[in-house]
Amino acid sequence: MAGYQPYKVYILKYAWREAAYGELKLGDIHDATPLDLGYFMWVLTNGEHTAIVDTGFTEELCHKRGRKWICDPRERFETIKIDPAKVEHVILSHMHWDHAGNYDMFPKATFYVQDDEMAFWTGRYVKYRHFQSAMEVEDVCELVRLNYTGRVQFINGTEEVLPGVRVHRLGGHSKGIQVTEVPTASGTVVVASDAVHTYHNYRDMRPTPIIHNAPEYLEGYDRIRRLAKQESYVLPGHDNAQMKLHPAVAEGVAVVE
């Protein structure tokens, strides 16, 4: 891989909840297949360059939203010897409450977000309850404040954010959700976040009911298939199976390399 070393992708799990597939399956709310869902951050590093994908939520918000807390994400970062206070690059897949918070954990970071994602969550439609339920207002306001200090970088479509690491706007789940393409020694990994909630959704071509644009969501699945080496190299937003498909580093941490 000319110009850069391949990356490792660490999967960090810090919270979870139980669910039924019908909660996450557009058009079939009665599917009672049990799902064990996780809440994750992902770390991309090759020794020279490091980036975080998604920033998660606080313990307080975890309890407010009825999720189950495991540990402060900082404990997971300590396990892999990454200091979040020194990280300079954070990719926000999208701005929903469970993916875009904890900004104070990354005081040196620039935050990468799609232009139309930020525009949507600061625009006219957030007055509707359908959209408000996906957000925490203070997290949106904090990202606006960070933009005023020059710490938000806007992307329009596809862009290389680190050597070899590219983000791609897909849309679908939210207005401007993006996935992260990462070159590893064993093949291309796609940190899909909520562009793929679970492997069930991906295999069945069934998006979740939390949706902005159904055709874009489905086309996004197709694009991810073209990018990723294989299904196990797609890392979904909430599927604990990704922790079993890849080697464990420590409790709550797995790695793709």
Secondary structure as GFF3:
##gff-version 3
##sequence-region A 1 257
A	DSSP	beta_strand	8	20	.	.	.	ID=ss1
A	DSSP	three_ten_helix	21	24	.	.	.	ID=ss2
A	DSSP	beta_strand	34	45	.	.	.	ID=ss3
A	DSSP	beta_strand	50	53	.	.	.	ID=ss4
A	DSSP	alpha_helix	59	64	.	.	.	ID=ss5
A	DSSP	beta_strand	68	69	.	.	.	ID=ss6
A	DSSP	alpha_helix	73	79	.	.	.	ID=ss7
A	DSSP	three_ten_helix	84	86	.	.	.	ID=ss8
A	DSSP	beta_strand	89	91	.	.	.	ID=ss9
A	DSSP	three_ten_helix	103	105	.	.	.	ID=ss10
A	DSSP	beta_strand	110	114	.	.	.	ID=ss11
A	DSSP	alpha_helix	115	121	.	.	.	ID=ss12
A	DSSP	three_ten_helix	124	127	.	.	.	ID=ss13
A	DSSP	alpha_helix	129	132	.	.	.	ID=ss14
A	DSSP	alpha_helix	137	148	.	.	.	ID=ss15
A	DSSP	beta_strand	152	155	.	.	.	ID=ss16
A	DSSP	beta_strand	158	162	.	.	.	ID=ss17
A	DSSP	beta_strand	165	169	.	.	.	ID=ss18
A	DSSP	beta_strand	178	184	.	.	.	ID=ss19
A	DSSP	beta_strand	187	193	.	.	.	ID=ss20
A	DSSP	alpha_helix	199	204	.	.	.	ID=ss21
A	DSSP	alpha_helix	214	227	.	.	.	ID=ss22
A	DSSP	three_ten_helix	231	233	.	.	.	ID=ss23
A	DSSP	beta_strand	234	236	.	.	.	ID=ss24
A	DSSP	alpha_helix	241	245	.	.	.	ID=ss25
A	DSSP	beta_strand	248	250	.	.	.	ID=ss26
A	DSSP	beta_strand	253	256	.	.	.	ID=ss27
###
